[in-house]
Amino acid sequence: MAVRIHIYLLLVMAYMFAIQNIENFMCMYAFVIMHEIAHMLVALILKMNVYEIELLPVGVNAKYKGENTKLKELLISLAGPIASFLFALMFENETFKIMNFSIATFNLIPIKPFDGGKIFENILKISLNEKIANKILNILSKIILNLLLIFSILIVIFSKNYYLVILIIYMICIIKEEARNARFNAAINYLQID
């Protein structure tokens, strides 16, 4: 299993170190890793092969392959937020409770690549066709990201904390890249001759 560290994570860590908030960031990131381990455990239980872990500024992304279904993807996506909510209930330390509750809540925002986006996508794909599900999720993702960007700018204005703006801009880049990849894959699939 390969482990990759995204360059932006190192930049975010440098920023946190510069504003003297590295301890809180590392503590939060440890809980994010625990959240991702829950995803990986469920994936392994469902006989999926976890082949890569990527450490990102917005969290950790485990990549897996195997015989995948919408139900399996839904269960894997639910595992992380459920684990984070359980961690929030387990800890007596108020800061740890807030961190885990924040991780679970933030991950349930219905935009990809977050768990909420994957959960919402799979529920839509189970009940609707894939094309309509993707269109609904893309529109919802754009609306929510724009609202988050406005919210993060307000945070910068009032508290001088740039972290959320950095994350939102990074997420916008990820969503654009995913959309490009999806269009490319659709074009390749269209051109394939069976």
N, C-alpha and C positions, 0 to 999 in steps of 0.2 A: 504494500500500500504506500503510495507516494504522498508526501506532505509538501504543499506549496505555500509560500508566504507572499501575499500580494504586496507590491511596493507601496501602495497607498496606506497599508496598515503601518508600515514603518514611519511614513510621514505623519500619520495621526498620532503615533506613539511619541514622535519627536515634538509635536505640537503640545501634547499632554504633559510631556516633561518640561517644556518651556513655560507652561502656565502653572507648573507645580501641582499637577493633578494626576500624575502617573500612577500613584498607589490606587486611587479610586478606579481609574481606567483598567488597570491590571486585575483588580478584584472583580470588576464587572465582566471583564473578558473571560476570567476563569469560570464564572457562572454561564457565560455564553457557550463555552466549551462543554460544560456539563449538559446544557440544553441540547447541543448537537450530538453528544454521546447517546442521549435518549433516542434521537432519530436513527443513529447507526445501529443501536441494539435492536430496535423494532425491524429495521431493514434486514439485519442478520437473521432474526427470528423468522422473517418471511422469505428466507432463502435468497436474499439479494447479496451480491458481491460488492462490498465497499472497496473501491479501488483507488480513491484519491480523497484527500482532505485539503481544502484550501482555506487558509486563514486570511480573512478579508477585513476591511475596516468596519463593515457593518455586521460582522459576525464570522461564523465558520460555515463552510459549505462542504458537506460530504457528498461525493459523487458515487453512485452505485449503478450496477447493471444486473441484468437477470430478467427472468420472466415477470414483467411488470404489468399490473392492471390498475385501473382507476381506483379500485378499492384499496389495493396495497399502497398506492401513492397517498391516498387519503389517510390511511392509518399511520404511515411514516410521518406525514406532515403534522398530524395531531400530537404525536409523541413528544415533541419538543416543548410546545406550550403547556401541555399537561404536566410534564416534568418540572418546568419552571414554576407553575402554580403550586405544585407539591413542595418544591424547595422553599417557596415563599411561606408556606404554612409550617414547614419544619423548623426553620431558624427562629430563634428568639431575638437575635440581633435585629433591631429595626432597620438599619441600613441594608442588611442582607435581604430582609423581607422586601423592602422597596425595590432593590436591584432586580430580584427575581420576578417580582410582580411586573416591573417595567419591561423586562425582557419578554415575558409571556404576552403582555398587552401589545407591545410594539410589534412583535412577530405575528400577531393576529390581524394587523392592518391588511385589508384585502388587496394587496398589490404584490406582484411578483418582483423579486425573488423571495419574498417573505412567506412564511408558512401559511398565513391567512390567505394570500393570493393563491397558493397551491391548493389549499382546502377549498376555497371558493370555486376555483377552476374545476376541480374534480367533482364537486357537487353539481356544478352547472353541466359538466360533460356527461354525468350520469343521467341528468334529467333533460338536457337539450342536446342538440348536435354540436360537434366540436367547433365548427366555424362560428356559430352564434355565441358559444361560450367564450371563445377567444376575443371576439369583438366586444362583448360586454365587459370582460375583464380589462381589456386595453383602455376602454373609455373610462371605467371606474379608476384604474391606476393613474391615468393622466389627471383626473379631477383631484384625487387624494394627494398626489404628489405636488400639484400646484398649491393646494391648501397647506400642506406641510411646509412648502417653501416660504409661503407668506408668514406662517407661524414662526419658522426658524429665523426669518429676517427680523421679526418683532423681538425674538429672544436676543438677537445680536444688539438691537437698538437699546433694549432695556437692561441687559445683563452683561454685554460684551463677551458672550460665549459663542464662539464660531463653530463648535463641534457639530451641531445639528445641521447647519448650512452645508458643511463639508459632506456630511452623510447624505443629505438630500441631493446635492449635485452629483455625488457618486452614484446614487440609486438611479437618477435620471439617465446617466451614462449607461448603466447596466441594462435598463429597460430598453433604451435605444439599440444597444448591441443585441439583445435578445430578439427584438423585432426584426433587425437586419438578418440575423441568423434564421429566424422563422421564415422570412420571405425567401431567402436563399434556398433553404431546405424544401420549401413548397415548390419553387421553380425547378429544382433538381428532380423532385418526385414527379412533377408534371411532365418533364422531358424524358423520364425513364420509360423504356418500352419493355413490356412484359412478354 
